[in-house]
Amino acid sequence: MIDEVLAIARDAADVVMRVYGTQFVVDYKGPQDPVTAADREANELICTRLERAFPGVPIVAEESEPSTFGAAFGAAEAWFVDPLDGTREFVDRNGEFCVMIGLARAGRAALGVVVCPAFGGGRTFAGDERGSFEIARDGSRRALRVSETADVRDARVVVTRSHRAPALDAALAKLGARAVVPTGSAGIKAALVASGEADIYLQPGRAGKRWDSCAPEAIVAGAGGVFSDTRALAFEYASGEIENARGLLASNARLASAVQALFRSEDRAPR
C-alpha cells in the first residue's frame, strides 16, 4: 500500500511543481487562507487515484467539498489528504511546502506519506506501524528515528512560519529551548522531528485540521515519537471532528512529557 501511495503523492508533487514554475493566480478561501491551481489540481489527482486504487475507502481532502466527508467518520479506514500543505509558503516561493496523504484505521493515524518537492533539494518521507523512513532519489530508504534529547533547554523547536500567535510565543518563553526555527508546512516540521533534525514541533491553540495531522502523525509515530495535542490527548480521525482545536505536539517521549506537563500546569493555574 505505501508504495502505491508514494507514487500518487509524487505525481501530485509533479503537478504542484508545474504550477510553481508559472505566474499562477492566488485566490482566497478566507482571510489569510490562499488557494491556487496547484492545490486544486493536486487534490483532484490524488482523490481520483486513491478512489481507483482503494475503492470504497472514503477521502477527506482539503480542497474537496465538505459534504463528501461524512462517510469517513466511523469508517474502518479513511484517507486524509492535504494536496498542498504550506500554500502560503508556496505563494511566497520559499520551498517549504509538501503533498501529504495519510490513512487512518479505526480512528487512528496508520500510514503517512509526505513529499516535499522543493525543500532540501526535494525530500520524501513515509511511515506506518512498521517504521518510518526517508526515500532518496535513487530509491534507497533510510530509517528515521526521533532524537534522544532529554532536556527541553537543549531542544531545537520547529514552529509555524505563517500562523504565529501570542500563545506560541508564551509557551516558547516558558520552555526556554536552545533554538526556535520557524518553518513552513506541518508535514515538513513533523518530518524534521521524525528524522531527529528537530526535537519538538509545537503549535498551541488551533493547529490546522485533520488532513494537517494524519500523515505527519503516522510518520512521527513510526519513528518512535509522540504525536498528540498539547494536553496529551490523541487525535481521533473517526469522530467527525475536523479542527485540531487543542494544539499539536510532536517529539520524543521524554520531551513530550515535559511540554505536556507545562500545559497541564497552565490548566490548573488560577484564573
Stockholm file with secondary structure:
# STOCKHOLM 1.0

chainA/1-271         MIDEVLAIARDAADVVMRVYGTQFVVDYKGPQDPVTAADREANELICTRLERAFPGVPIVAEESEPSTFGAAFGAAEAWFVDPLDGTREFVDRNGEFCVMIGLARAGRAALGVVVCPAFGGGRTFAGDERGSFEIARDGSRRALRVSETADVRDARVVVTRSHRAPALDAALAKLGARAVVPTGSAGIKAALVASGEADIYLQPGRAGKRWDSCAPEAIVAGAGGVFSDTRALAFEYASGEIENARGLLASNARLASAVQALFRSEDRAPR
#=GR chainA/1-271 SS CHHHHHHHHHHHHHHHHHHHTSCCCCEEEETTEEECHHHHHHHHHHHHHHHHHSTTCCEEETTSCGGGCGGGTTCSEEEEEEEEECHHHHHHTSSCCEEEEEEEETTEEEEEEEEETTSTTSEEEEEETTEEEEECTTSCEEECCCCCCCCGGGCEEEEESSCCCHHHHHHHHHHTCSEEEEESCHHHHHHHHHTTSCSEEEECSCCCBHHHHHHHHHHHHHTTCEEECTTSCCCCSSSSCCBCTTCEEEECHHHHHHHHHHHHHHHHSCC
#=GC SS_cons         CHHHHHHHHHHHHHHHHHHHTSCCCCEEEETTEEECHHHHHHHHHHHHHHHHHSTTCCEEETTSCGGGCGGGTTCSEEEEEEEEECHHHHHHTSSCCEEEEEEEETTEEEEEEEEETTSTTSEEEEEETTEEEEECTTSCEEECCCCCCCCGGGCEEEEESSCCCHHHHHHHHHHTCSEEEEESCHHHHHHHHHTTSCSEEEECSCCCBHHHHHHHHHHHHHTTCEEECTTSCCCCSSSSCCBCTTCEEEECHHHHHHHHHHHHHHHHSCC
//
